[in-house]
Amino acid sequence: MDVELAALIRDVPDFPVKGVLFKDITPLLRNPAAWRKAVNLLVGRLDGVAIDQVAAIESRGFIFGAPIAYRLGAGLVPIRKAGKLPWEKLSVEYSLEYGTNTLQAHTDAIQPGERVLLVDDLLATGGSAKAAIQLIERMGGIVVAAAFVIELTFLHGREQLQGYNVETLITY
């Protein structure tokens, strides 16, 4: 675990609902050296892995997915919440630790056989990551890894991603 980065994660109790302890990445993001370090560490974990597209989950996944895609010379595929994409889309519903949601991607976002890195800020229950992987694979993409800044191990999200290479920087 990267202790320097972990020190910049703020706990926010009872957000977005009572009983949830939210891990706030904004203190890390406002620190240019820490944000750069997080991106560089995640890119470094993928050294030697061929990646065509980086699929980033809305919204905090975009914050890390875009610079990672740029660094890797890959395209960026936004995986969005329902109703946010203007073109033909695929949808998958999933469970959160505090409800349900739907993720969508454009039907032409990933071509069959493309190697895809999935990126988000946080791995909790694994529901959103698993749903995003389902979207990627329905388009014919090959998920080569999933990268997260934070993992909440007590929620066992990694179990939802068995068989995939999962990389995280900070664990709780």
C-alpha atoms as one frame of an Amber mdcrd trajectory, in Angstrom:
protein
   0.000   0.000   0.000   1.246   3.477  -0.815   1.243   5.237   2.563   1.886
   8.720   1.098  -1.183   8.488  -1.121  -3.291   6.899   1.622  -2.579   9.884
   3.884  -4.369  12.081   1.328  -7.641  10.132   1.352 -10.308  11.779   3.502
 -13.026   9.806   5.302 -16.521  11.280   5.053 -19.018   9.498   7.336 -22.632
   8.932   6.300 -22.142   9.846   2.630 -23.986   9.316   0.341 -26.249   7.575
   2.850 -26.143   6.969   6.604 -23.775   4.154   7.543 -21.430   4.520   4.554
 -17.887   5.777   5.156 -17.004   7.529   1.882 -13.353   7.617   0.781 -12.849
  11.106  -0.666 -10.030  11.374  -3.237 -10.256  15.155  -3.687  -7.357  15.931
  -1.280  -5.175  13.603  -3.379  -6.350  15.252  -6.614  -5.576  18.773  -5.446
  -1.984  17.722  -4.803  -0.289  17.680  -8.254   2.606  15.450  -7.135   0.266
  12.898  -5.519  -2.107  12.796  -8.495   0.832  12.330 -10.861   2.235   9.617
  -8.577  -1.075   7.720  -8.537  -1.334   7.806 -12.335   2.323   6.816 -12.764
   2.037   3.943 -10.278  -1.014   2.531 -12.035   0.674   2.859 -15.446   3.790
   1.207 -14.002   1.770  -1.792 -12.827   0.839  -2.403 -16.473   4.362  -2.308
 -17.868   4.583  -4.595 -20.880   0.809  -5.139 -21.150  -0.579  -4.238 -24.594
  -3.639  -1.993 -24.184  -5.767  -0.573 -27.009  -8.486   1.135 -24.964  -8.894
   2.395 -21.421 -12.493   2.067 -20.223 -13.144   4.498 -17.386 -16.207   4.352
 -15.132 -18.137   7.578 -14.460 -17.279   9.808 -12.874 -14.145   9.542 -10.778
 -12.784   6.842 -13.058 -12.526   9.513 -15.766 -10.105  11.477 -13.564  -7.603
   8.607 -13.641  -8.596   6.916 -16.889  -7.894   9.901 -19.141  -4.262  10.488
 -18.096  -3.608   6.731 -18.022  -4.945   6.367 -21.588  -2.792   9.300 -22.672
   0.323   7.802 -21.064  -0.357   4.381 -22.614  -1.137   5.777 -26.073  -4.567
   4.136 -25.879  -8.072   5.351 -26.608 -10.479   6.348 -23.844 -13.922   4.760
 -23.527 -16.329   6.463 -21.119 -18.572   4.035 -19.241 -21.436   6.211 -18.065
 -24.504   6.151 -15.888 -27.856   5.744 -17.658 -29.074   8.604 -19.827 -25.699
  10.318 -20.318 -24.610   8.934 -23.711 -26.056  10.335 -26.965 -25.519   7.371
 -29.298 -26.674   3.746 -29.484 -25.707   2.031 -26.257 -25.520  -1.202 -24.302
 -26.710  -1.261 -20.671 -26.004  -3.365 -17.586 -27.699  -2.954 -14.191 -25.673
  -3.685 -11.058 -25.845  -3.495  -7.263 -24.003  -0.978  -5.101 -23.319  -1.284
  -1.398 -26.265   1.124  -0.967 -28.629   0.526  -3.941 -28.619  -0.228  -7.687
 -27.467   1.615 -10.778 -27.074   1.157 -14.530 -23.930   1.579 -16.623 -23.892
   2.173 -20.354 -21.379   2.330 -23.189 -21.745   3.177 -26.861 -22.188   0.033
 -28.958 -19.168   0.969 -31.102 -16.851   2.048 -28.260 -14.761  -1.133 -28.316
 -14.036  -3.281 -31.340 -13.863  -7.093 -31.134 -10.429  -8.243 -30.031  -9.319
  -4.904 -28.573  -7.376  -5.200 -25.329  -9.002  -3.095 -22.615  -7.874  -1.738
 -19.259 -10.743  -0.926 -16.886 -10.102   2.052 -14.558 -11.999   3.470 -11.590
 -11.051   5.270  -8.399 -12.491   2.671  -5.999 -13.153  -1.059  -5.839 -15.870
  -1.666  -3.230 -18.391  -4.468  -3.800 -17.185  -4.956  -7.374 -20.647  -4.367
  -8.833 -19.786  -1.455 -11.101 -16.508  -3.053 -12.231 -18.238  -6.343 -13.020
 -20.966  -4.493 -14.942 -18.340  -2.548 -16.912 -16.518  -5.793 -17.730 -19.807
  -7.253 -18.976 -20.238  -4.239 -21.292 -16.665  -4.532 -22.578 -16.974  -8.249
 -23.215 -20.390  -7.891 -24.903 -18.630  -5.632 -27.437 -15.956  -8.284 -27.952
 -13.248  -6.528 -25.945 -10.655  -8.456 -23.933 -10.215  -7.141 -20.388  -6.471
  -7.374 -19.704  -6.581  -5.673 -16.281  -8.667  -3.578 -13.903  -6.921  -0.751
 -12.043  -8.177   1.129  -8.979  -6.631   3.715  -6.688  -8.465   2.359  -3.605
  -9.768  -1.079  -2.633 -12.138  -1.649   0.288 -11.136  -5.246   0.991 -13.847
  -5.805   3.620 -16.489  -5.513   0.861 -14.873  -8.382  -1.103 -15.176  -6.713
  -4.515 -12.131  -8.557  -5.805 -14.172 -11.775  -5.581 -16.483 -10.367  -8.283
 -13.435  -9.980 -10.545 -11.924 -13.454 -10.203  -9.945 -14.405 -13.276  -8.952
 -10.799 -14.021  -5.719  -9.005 -13.196  -6.715  -6.462 -10.496  -4.304  -3.695
  -9.498  -4.853  -1.319  -6.549  -2.666   1.262  -4.813  -4.370   1.728  -1.428
  -6.276  -0.891   0.575  -8.574  -0.549   3.572
